[in-house]
Amino acid sequence: MMYLKSVAEHIKILGKWIVIASVVGVLGGFVGSVFHLCVDYVTEIRGENLWLVFLLPLGAVVITALYDIFKSKGKLDTNRVIDSVVTEEKVPLVMAPLIFVSTIITHLLGGSAGREGAALQLGGSIGYNAGKIFRLDRHDLHLIVMSGMSAVFSALFGTPVAAAFFALEVSNVGVFHYAGLVPCLISSVSAFLVSKFYGIAPVRFENVSVGELTGTIFGKVIVLAVLCALISIIFCASIKQTEKISKKLLPNRYLRGLIGGALLVGLTVLVRSYDYNGAGMDIISKAMSGEAQYEAFILKMLFTVITIAAGFKGGEIVPTFFIGATFGCVIGPLLGLEAGFSAALGFVALFCGVVNCPAASVLLAVEIFGTDGILAYAIVCGISYMMSGRFSLYNSQKFAFSKLYEE
């Protein structure tokens, strides 16, 4: 009798999550698809009107003003969403339209940012407020926030499994929220199906040649992983220190945005290239084909660090992909690795190093590049995770356990 009662309880909870997580997934998929299409549209506009880059200072001021107008208690950023997974932090609904509009402005004018920050904030806001409508308790509210994060991430990148595991891993390094596995997967898959309905092409690179994985190759992969971990540390530290120093030197956020925007314009003119404005997915594609400038990863880091410090929105993950892919592409051949394959290794290794999510990183590699190189991807992610220490893109990310010792 007790067994039947337990089975009935499990069926009830499963049914609850199928309904609620599907609703969040469909909403997240719709919002993520619209957002994806808008980003692509404004990126195309910028490509046809390169003079828009010169409006970056004005864009920074507009974004700052938007956040001032709708300012609520606490910061409205990705860290707030991550906090809400493990604390009683609220995720206000206003966060969704703010990050949507401000990220569109960033991409229209050529700020060096991605889409992941928007994905997590849009998804977290959708999940949290849907949970309130469904009157979920505080424990289930945490799970539905993760589901919302999974949904929009999945819709934007077309990686439903990696999106689900990323949401489960990102808040507490070393802790895996297994209770959220089913709702996150349901939301993620639902959002992915919605994005396919709207014709959103998933991020895929099918031209990467892995080749034979020998002991010598694995040794070179280990060296590349250590170097990628070092780059991830430099990137995370640069973002945090630049934000800290800029706030100290320029406490006025409007002035900080103006100067930061002007610096981006100056850098664009100086390098005589628009490769480092926007997300740079086309440069990532070239790296996967074995083409990258030696200075590309350094310049992308510089552009991204200034973009974030100036107050532009969007996130750092796609720039991380850019940096990792171009770094891998130019360093890999020096180690004796094929350029396209080492670009793929750098892509996932740097992602793992900055977000500290090894399982999600390996799954991301499989979904984007296929299963042929899974052993190399697993090794490069594991070593990058270990060697990147406690550095992270997210201030709210907690390190529950050591990466080196059993506790």
C-alpha angles and dihedrals in degrees: 000000000000089000092053090048090052092049091050090051092050092049090049093052092045090052090049093053094044089058101039097038091047091053091050090045094052091047091046091046092052095046092043092050093049090047092049092050091048093051091049091048096051090043088056090048091052091049090056094042107039091171087077088081088072088065093064094107090053091047092055090052092049092050091049090050092050091054091047092051094051097032114149133175110307132002120312101220144105092278089063091055092049090049091053090062093065104019139043091263112144123229107213119216091233088070090074100059092038095056091040095055097037093050090050089053090049093053094041092057098037106256111165100247140118138218106256095088089054091045094054094043095045091045095044091050092048092047096046095048093043087053090054091051090051089046095234119179120247094268094052090042089063090052095049091051088056089047091054091050090051093049100055093038088054093048093050100045103024092232106120099170095046090045092055094047092045091058090048094050107034104076099054119026108220094019122095116200098218093172087069095051097096098042092044093049093046092049093044095049092044091052091047091054091049091051090051089052089056091049097251107161113222119235105265134159109191098164095075110118112209101183125186114336107218131169090261091052091051090052090055090046089056091053091049090049092054091049091049090051089054091051090049090053092049091048096049093043092047093053094048096043094045091051090048095048095043091051090051095047095037109029091168105088094204092054090045090053093048094050093042091050091048091051090053090051091049092049092049090053092044096053091040091222139101092204092106098050117095124000098317100217090153091059090049089053090052091050090055087056090052099262122123138133115243092234096044098098092048094049092047090053091051094048092047096047091053092044093055094043090051091058102254117148137223109086138261103258100092090046085050089054089050093049094045095046096047092042091050091046094056099035098041096067089050087059092045098260126132108263098232094046093048088049089057090047091050090047094060097031094058091044090054092046095055099040100033094222107130099170093049090046094055091046090048090054092050093049094046103035105021132243100288095094099033094125092053092044091050093050095045091048094046094051094043089051092050097043097045089071118193096334116123143163089233122069091198094056109113125212103217095176139020118266090218109040139041109248 
